[in-house]
Amino acid sequence: MFKGLGGLGDMAGMMKKAQEMQKQMGALQEELHDMMVVGESGAGLVKATASAKGELKALDIDPSIFNGDDKEVVEDLILAAIKDAQTKASDKAQEEMAKLTDGLGLPADMKLPF
Protein backbone atom coordinates (compact mmCIF):
# COMPACT_ATOMS: atom_id res chain seq x y z
CA MET A 1 0.00 0.00 0.00
CA PHE A 2 2.77 2.46 0.92
CA LYS A 3 5.29 0.98 -1.48
CA GLY A 4 5.60 4.05 -3.71
CA LEU A 5 5.84 6.48 -0.79
CA GLY A 6 9.38 5.67 0.26
CA GLY A 7 9.87 6.03 4.02
CA LEU A 8 6.29 7.07 4.69
CA GLY A 9 5.27 3.45 5.16
CA ASP A 10 7.72 3.26 8.03
CA MET A 11 6.34 6.55 9.35
CA ALA A 12 2.83 5.12 9.47
CA GLY A 13 4.14 2.14 11.42
CA MET A 14 5.98 4.41 13.80
CA MET A 15 2.86 6.50 14.35
CA LYS A 16 0.86 3.39 15.13
CA LYS A 17 3.54 2.26 17.61
CA ALA A 18 3.57 5.72 19.20
CA GLN A 19 -0.21 5.67 19.67
CA GLU A 20 -0.01 2.19 21.13
CA MET A 21 2.75 3.27 23.50
CA GLN A 22 0.74 6.33 24.55
CA LYS A 23 -2.16 4.08 25.58
CA GLN A 24 0.21 1.78 27.47
CA MET A 25 1.85 4.74 29.22
CA GLY A 26 -1.54 6.01 30.35
CA ALA A 27 -2.34 2.60 31.79
CA LEU A 28 1.09 2.42 33.43
CA GLN A 29 0.61 5.82 35.06
CA GLU A 30 -2.55 4.48 36.70
CA GLU A 31 -0.78 1.29 37.78
CA LEU A 32 2.08 3.26 39.36
CA HIS A 33 -0.42 4.76 41.81
CA ASP A 34 -1.25 1.25 43.03
CA MET A 35 2.30 -0.18 43.10
CA MET A 36 3.81 0.18 46.56
CA VAL A 37 7.43 0.24 47.72
CA VAL A 38 8.74 0.27 51.29
CA GLY A 39 11.77 2.28 52.36
CA GLU A 40 13.49 1.45 55.63
CA SER A 41 16.00 2.93 58.02
CA GLY A 42 17.44 1.95 61.37
CA ALA A 43 17.44 -1.75 60.43
CA GLY A 44 13.68 -1.64 59.89
CA LEU A 45 12.78 0.45 62.93
CA VAL A 46 11.25 3.06 60.63
CA LYS A 47 9.40 2.06 57.45
CA ALA A 48 7.91 4.43 54.89
CA THR A 49 5.48 3.10 52.29
CA ALA A 50 5.06 5.04 49.06
CA SER A 51 3.40 4.53 45.71
CA ALA A 52 5.69 4.02 42.72
CA LYS A 53 4.75 7.61 41.84
CA GLY A 54 6.55 8.69 45.03
CA GLU A 55 3.47 9.61 47.08
CA LEU A 56 3.98 8.77 50.76
CA LYS A 57 1.18 6.43 51.87
CA ALA A 58 2.16 5.17 55.33
CA LEU A 59 4.77 5.51 58.03
CA ASP A 60 5.49 2.71 60.54
CA ILE A 61 7.68 3.52 63.54
CA ASP A 62 8.76 0.92 66.06
CA PRO A 63 7.84 2.29 69.51
CA SER A 64 11.22 1.24 70.94
CA ILE A 65 12.89 4.26 69.33
CA PHE A 66 10.86 6.82 71.27
CA ASN A 67 13.02 8.39 73.91
CA GLY A 68 12.99 12.12 74.59
CA ASP A 69 16.77 12.30 74.37
CA ASP A 70 16.82 10.73 70.89
CA LYS A 71 14.46 13.17 69.14
CA GLU A 72 17.02 14.14 66.48
CA VAL A 73 17.95 10.51 65.82
CA VAL A 74 14.28 9.61 65.34
CA GLU A 75 13.80 12.54 62.96
CA ASP A 76 16.85 11.44 60.96
CA LEU A 77 15.55 7.86 60.78
CA ILE A 78 12.17 9.06 59.54
CA LEU A 79 13.77 11.22 56.84
CA ALA A 80 16.06 8.38 55.80
CA ALA A 81 13.13 5.96 55.47
CA ILE A 82 11.17 8.47 53.38
CA LYS A 83 14.16 9.13 51.11
CA ASP A 84 14.68 5.38 50.71
CA ALA A 85 11.02 4.93 49.75
CA GLN A 86 11.23 7.80 47.24
CA THR A 87 14.36 6.31 45.67
CA LYS A 88 12.73 2.90 45.41
CA ALA A 89 9.60 4.50 43.92
CA SER A 90 11.67 6.26 41.27
CA ASP A 91 13.57 3.06 40.48
CA LYS A 92 10.31 1.08 40.21
CA ALA A 93 8.76 3.67 37.89
CA GLN A 94 11.86 3.63 35.64
CA GLU A 95 11.88 -0.18 35.65
CA GLU A 96 8.23 -0.32 34.58
CA MET A 97 8.79 2.34 31.92
CA ALA A 98 11.77 0.39 30.55
CA LYS A 99 9.54 -2.66 30.11
CA LEU A 100 7.19 -0.52 28.03
CA THR A 101 9.85 1.11 25.85
CA ASP A 102 11.98 -1.98 25.16
CA GLY A 103 10.34 -2.65 21.81
CA LEU A 104 10.68 0.90 20.52
CA GLY A 105 14.40 0.89 19.91
CA LEU A 106 15.02 3.76 22.33
CA PRO A 107 18.39 3.88 24.13
CA ALA A 108 18.35 1.72 27.29
CA ASP A 109 19.52 4.62 29.48
CA MET A 110 16.93 7.09 28.17
CA LYS A 111 14.84 8.35 31.07
CA LEU A 112 11.39 9.53 30.16
CA PRO A 113 9.81 12.26 32.31
CA PHE A 114 7.43 10.01 34.21
N, C-alpha and C positions, 0 to 999 in steps of 0.2 A: 504494500500500500504506500509506504513512504520511500520506496526504492529510488525514485528520481529526485528526491529532496535532499540528498546528501546526508549531512549530520542531523537533520531535523527529526529523523526517525529515532535517533538516540535521545534527542531532546524530549520527545514525547514520552519515551520510557523513563527518562529522568524525572519528568514532571509527575508521572504516575507514582514513582517511588517516593518523591517528595510529599505528595498528598497522603500516601499510605503512612509514611513516617510521621507526618503531622498528626494523624489520627492516633497512632501508637503513642506519641509523646503526650497527647492530651490524656490518654488513658493512664499512662505512667505517672503523670503529675497527680492524678487522683489516688493512685496506688501508693505513692510516696507519703501521702497523709496518713495512711493506715499502717505502713511499715514502721516498726519500732526498733530502736537501738537503745542499749543501756550503757552509760558511761559510769566508771567507778573511780573512786580514790580511797586512800587509806585502807588498802587491802579489802575493799568491799564494805567498809563502814558507811560510806556515803555512795548512793547510787542515784543517778539522774537518768530518767527515761525520756527520750525525745522521739518525735517522728523523723522519718528520713528527710523531711523538709527542714529539720532543725528546730521545730517548735517543741519547747519543753512541755512535757505532759505530766510528769510525776517526779517527786523527790523522796527518797527513802533514806532516813538517817538512823543509824543504830543508836539507841539511847545511851549506850556506854560512853559515848564521846562527849556527853554534856557535863561540863565541869566549868564553873564560872571563871576559873583561871585560864582555861584553854579556849576562850572565845575566838581569838585570832586564828588558832589552829583549825577550829571548826569552820570558820569562814573560808579559810584557804582550801580545806577539803571539799566544801560545797562548790566553790568556784572550779576546782580541778575536776570534779565529777561532771559539772555542766560543760566545761570545755571538752572533756573526753567524749561526752555524748554528742556534742556538736561536730566534732571531728569525725566520729563514727557515722553520723548522719550524712555528712558531706561525702564521705567515702562510699557509703551505701548508694546515695543518689548517683554518683559518678559510675559506680559499678553497674547499676541498672541501666543507665543511659548508654554505657558501652555495649551492653547486650543488644540494645535497640539499633545502634549505629554500625555494628559490625559489618552488616551486609552492604553498606553504602560506599565502602571504599575510602572513608575518611581516615586521616591519620589516627593511630591508636592513642596518641597523647593529646588529641584535640579535646579541649574541655568546653562543652556547650554551656551557655549561661542558665542552667537550671539547677 
